[in-house]
Amino acid sequence: MHILLTSVLMKNGVLTHLLDLANELHSLGIKVSIAIKKDQRRNNRRLNNYASLTRNLNTEIPIHFFYGNDLYTFAKKSKVDLIHAHARLTYSSALSVSERLNVPLVITIHGVYPWQKTHPSALAHSKKIIAIGSAQADSVGLEYKQKIAIIPNGIDLEKFKPLAITNNLDEPLKILWYGRTDEKTSRGLRILNQTIKILRDQGVKIEANKVGVNNSHSITEFISRPWIDNPLPLLQKHQVAFGHSRSLREAMACGNVGFLLGYGYGGKIDQEWFRQDKKQHVDAIPEYKLPLPTPERIAEDLKLLADNRDYLLFSRIEARDTALKYFDVKNMVSETLEVYKECVE
């Protein structure tokens, strides 16, 4: 079986999801190709140097860049058996190739969006639809319920792992914001900034970092670090991480106590979170209707860790154990393969 995966070149959870899927499929001996759609709007020569932009991506699989009819030519020459489209900007191209070559199309829904209005043909033609969570699945609509499979994000636990989980009583509590920093989607960051000020005013020693630069003058309690190709060393040096979705999974796998924070606040994520549903979401988007975050509530949760370093140590070990049990990319790939087999039989 030869699988063609499509996306766009944007360093986000969609692309890292695709790369982890591709790498794991490749390790299982399954032939896989990656096709990235070019952005013709980019006139800057540096941005169009796709080879340099992909140099630091975590894969040995060759990447084909396409625009327009290029994807059909590549897919036909490569004799693909199935097309799996990830980024919505590639749905229409993947649909066209699927129809012309008569090969099944699978699409993955990574976000909540008015899919039936924007991509009705891709939804209707697809053999199966994978959604990374129940809210994403619901946004597709009841009409396609029978062809939807919910498969949560999985991460490479052999890559994302702690160096060591130790208990140093003298060091400050090391907190990382590992999520979005733009104004529209960073409600959690602004609340966490207020939280850290409250705790510092109470004498709690905190080292706070955030990945990603934003222009808000209201974020005063964090050291800003630019986006990096390899976040692993930064994740391994912290003890507590705030964020959601794939980012929080990566941080927890590295031994950070994970707090679910975005538009809403879910508190500390541990194995109790998954007690009733092993596919329970790890997302803080509005559709999941989590309680709105407050600085006082988050300060209470952090104070427990700051005041009791044994509890901090236990919670960090538990975070890694939770990742091993619920976040393994191998589980994600195993379920995805079942979808592929259903489509090609």
C-alpha positions in Angstrom: 0.0 0.0 0.0 1.3 3.4 -1.0 -0.1 6.3 1.0 0.1 10.0 -0.2 -0.1 12.6 2.6 -0.9 16.2 1.8 -0.5 19.4 3.8 0.8 23.0 3.6 4.2 24.2 4.8 3.2 25.8 8.1 5.0 24.8 11.3 2.1 23.9 13.4 0.3 20.9 14.9 -1.1 19.8 11.5 2.3 19.5 9.9 3.9 17.8 13.0 1.0 15.4 13.1 1.5 14.5 9.5 5.3 14.0 9.9 4.8 11.8 12.9 2.3 9.7 11.0 4.5 9.5 8.0 7.6 8.5 10.0 5.7 5.8 11.9 4.2 4.4 8.7 7.6 4.3 7.1 9.1 2.5 10.1 6.4 -0.2 9.7 7.5 -0.8 6.1 4.5 1.0 4.5 5.4 3.2 1.5 4.5 6.8 2.1 5.0 10.0 0.2 4.5 13.6 1.4 3.2 16.4 -0.8 3.3 20.0 0.3 1.3 22.7 -1.5 3.2 25.7 -2.5 1.9 29.1 -1.5 1.9 31.1 -4.7 1.1 34.3 -2.8 4.6 34.4 -1.4 6.9 36.5 -3.6 9.7 36.7 -1.1 12.6 34.6 -2.5 13.6 33.3 1.0 10.0 32.1 1.7 9.9 30.3 -1.7 13.1 28.5 -0.9 11.2 25.4 0.2 14.2 23.2 0.5 15.7 25.4 3.2 12.4 25.7 5.0 12.1 21.9 5.2 15.7 21.2 6.2 14.9 21.0 9.9 11.7 19.0 9.6 11.8 15.7 11.5 11.7 13.3 8.6 13.9 11.4 6.1 11.0 11.0 3.7 11.5 13.1 0.5 9.0 15.9 0.2 7.3 16.8 -3.1 6.1 20.3 -3.6 3.0 20.9 -5.8 0.8 23.5 -7.2 -2.2 23.0 -9.4 -1.9 19.9 -11.6 1.5 18.9 -10.2 -0.2 16.7 -7.5 -2.0 14.6 -10.1 1.2 14.1 -12.1 3.1 13.1 -9.0 0.4 10.8 -7.7 0.0 9.1 -11.1 3.7 8.5 -11.5 4.0 7.3 -7.9 1.1 4.9 -8.3 -0.5 5.8 -4.9 -3.2 3.6 -3.5 -4.8 6.2 -1.1 -4.7 9.9 -0.6 -4.8 11.3 3.0 -5.4 15.1 3.0 -4.6 17.0 6.2 -4.5 20.8 5.7 -7.9 22.1 4.3 -6.0 24.1 1.7 -5.2 20.7 0.0 -8.6 19.2 0.2 -9.7 20.3 -3.3 -6.4 19.2 -4.9 -6.6 15.8 -3.2 -10.2 15.4 -4.2 -9.4 16.1 -7.9 -6.6 13.5 -7.9 -8.8 11.0 -6.1 -11.5 11.3 -8.7 -9.1 11.2 -11.7 -7.1 8.2 -10.5 -10.0 6.5 -8.8 -8.2 6.0 -5.5 -9.9 6.5 -2.1 -9.6 9.8 -0.3 -9.3 10.2 3.5 -9.4 13.7 5.1 -8.4 14.6 8.6 -10.3 17.4 10.4 -7.9 19.1 12.7 -10.1 22.0 13.8 -13.7 23.3 14.2 -14.8 25.0 11.0 -17.9 25.3 8.8 -16.8 22.3 6.8 -20.1 21.7 4.9 -20.1 25.2 3.6 -16.5 25.4 2.6 -15.6 21.8 1.5 -18.9 20.0 0.7 -17.5 18.0 -2.2 -14.4 16.7 -0.3 -16.7 15.6 2.6 -19.1 13.9 0.2 -16.4 12.1 -1.9 -14.1 11.0 1.0 -14.2 7.4 1.9 -13.5 8.1 5.5 -13.2 11.3 7.7 -10.8 11.3 10.6 -11.4 13.9 13.4 -8.9 14.5 16.1 -11.6 15.1 18.7 -15.4 15.0 19.3 -15.8 18.8 18.7 -14.0 18.5 15.4 -16.2 15.6 14.5 -19.4 17.5 15.5 -18.4 20.4 13.2 -18.6 18.1 10.2 -22.3 17.5 10.7 -24.6 14.5 11.3 -24.8 13.8 7.6 -21.3 12.3 7.7 -21.4 10.7 11.1 -21.2 7.1 9.7 -17.9 7.7 8.0 -16.2 9.6 10.8 -13.5 8.0 13.0 -12.2 9.9 16.0 -8.5 9.4 16.4 -6.8 11.7 18.9 -3.3 13.2 18.3 -0.4 10.9 19.0 3.2 12.0 19.6 6.6 10.3 19.3 7.3 9.2 22.8 10.8 8.1 21.9 11.6 11.6 20.9 9.6 13.5 23.5 10.9 12.2 26.8 12.4 13.7 30.0 16.2 13.8 30.5 15.6 13.2 34.2 12.8 14.0 36.7 14.5 15.2 39.9 13.4 17.1 43.0 15.5 20.2 43.6 14.1 22.2 46.6 16.1 25.3 46.0 15.2 26.0 42.3 12.3 28.2 41.3 9.1 26.6 39.9 9.8 26.5 36.1 6.7 27.3 34.1 6.3 27.2 30.3 3.5 28.6 28.2 3.6 26.3 25.2 0.7 27.5 23.1 -0.6 30.4 20.9 0.6 33.9 21.6 -1.6 35.9 19.2 -4.1 38.2 20.7 -7.3 36.4 19.4 -6.4 33.0 20.8 -4.2 33.8 23.8 -6.8 34.4 26.5 -5.1 31.7 28.6 -1.7 33.4 28.3 -3.0 36.7 29.6 -4.7 35.1 32.6 -1.6 33.1 33.3 0.5 36.3 33.2 -1.8 37.7 36.0 -1.5 34.5 37.9 2.3 34.6 38.0 2.3 38.2 39.2 0.0 37.2 42.0 2.3 34.4 43.1 5.5 36.4 42.8 3.9 39.1 44.9 3.3 36.4 47.5 7.0 35.5 47.4 6.8 32.3 45.2 10.0 31.9 43.1 9.0 31.3 39.5 10.9 31.1 36.3 8.4 31.7 33.4 9.1 31.3 29.7 6.9 31.3 26.7 7.6 30.1 23.2 6.5 32.6 20.5 6.8 36.4 20.4 3.7 38.5 20.7 3.4 42.3 20.6 1.2 42.7 23.7 2.6 45.0 26.4 0.3 43.2 28.9 2.5 40.1 29.0 5.1 41.2 31.5 5.9 38.2 33.6 7.4 35.9 30.9 10.7 35.7 29.1 9.8 35.4 25.4 11.6 32.9 23.3 11.3 32.8 19.5 9.8 29.9 17.7 12.3 27.1 17.4 12.7 24.1 15.1 13.5 21.8 18.0 11.5 22.5 21.2 12.8 19.4 23.0 15.6 21.0 25.1 13.2 23.7 26.3 10.5 21.2 27.2 13.0 19.1 29.1 14.2 21.9 31.3 10.8 22.9 32.6 8.6 21.4 35.3 5.1 22.8 34.5 3.5 23.5 31.1 0.3 25.3 30.1 -1.3 24.9 26.7 -3.6 22.4 25.0 -3.9 19.9 22.2 -0.7 18.5 20.7 1.6 21.0 22.4 0.4 20.0 25.9 0.9 16.3 25.0 4.5 17.0 24.0 5.2 18.9 27.2 3.7 16.2 29.4 5.7 13.5 27.6 8.8 15.4 28.6 7.9 15.3 32.3 6.0 18.6 32.7 2.9 18.7 34.9 0.3 19.6 32.2 -2.4 22.3 32.8 -5.1 22.5 30.1 -5.4 26.2 29.3 -6.6 28.1 26.3 -10.0 29.7 25.9 -11.1 27.6 28.9 -9.4 26.0 31.8 -9.4 22.3 32.5 -6.9 22.2 35.3 -4.2 19.6 35.8 -4.3 16.7 33.3 -3.7 13.3 34.8 -5.0 9.8 34.3 -8.2 10.7 36.1 -9.0 13.0 33.1 -9.3 9.8 31.0 -11.1 7.7 33.5 -14.4 7.6 31.6 -13.1 8.0 28.1 -9.6 7.1 26.9 -10.2 9.4 23.9 -11.1 12.3 26.1 -10.1 15.6 24.5 -7.0 17.6 25.6 -8.3 20.8 24.0 -9.3 24.2 25.5 -11.2 25.5 22.5 -14.6 27.2 23.2 -16.6 24.2 21.9 -15.6 22.1 24.8 -17.2 24.6 27.2 -14.5 24.4 29.9 -14.8 26.9 32.8 -13.3 30.3 32.0 -9.9 30.7 33.6 -9.3 33.0 36.5 -5.9 34.0 38.0 -7.1 33.0 41.5 -8.0 29.5 40.5 -4.8 28.8 38.6 -2.8 30.4 41.4 -4.3 27.9 43.9 -3.3 25.0 41.6 0.3 26.2 41.2 0.7 27.0 44.8 0.1 23.3 45.6 3.1 22.4 43.4 5.3 25.3 44.7 4.7 24.5 48.3 5.0 20.7 48.1 8.0 19.6 46.0 7.2 15.9 46.7 3.8 16.5 45.1 5.5 18.3 42.2 7.8 15.3 41.7 4.9 12.9 41.8 2.9 14.9 39.4 5.8 15.1 36.9 6.2 11.4 36.9 2.5 10.9 36.6 2.5 13.3 33.5 5.0 11.1 31.8 3.0 8.0 32.7 -0.2 9.6 31.3 1.6 10.4 28.0 2.8 6.8 27.8 -0.7 5.4 28.3 -2.7 7.9 26.2 -0.5 9.9 23.8 1.5 7.3 21.9 1.8 7.9 18.2 1.8 4.1 17.7 -1.8 4.0 18.9 -2.8 6.8 16.5 -1.1 5.1 13.6 -2.6 1.7 14.4 -6.1 3.2 14.3 -5.3 5.2 11.1 -4.1 2.0 9.4 -7.5 0.4 10.2 -9.1 3.3 8.4 -6.8 2.8 5.4 -7.5 -0.9 5.2 -11.3 -0.3 5.3 -10.9 2.2 2.4 -8.8 0.0 0.1 -10.6 -3.3 0.7 
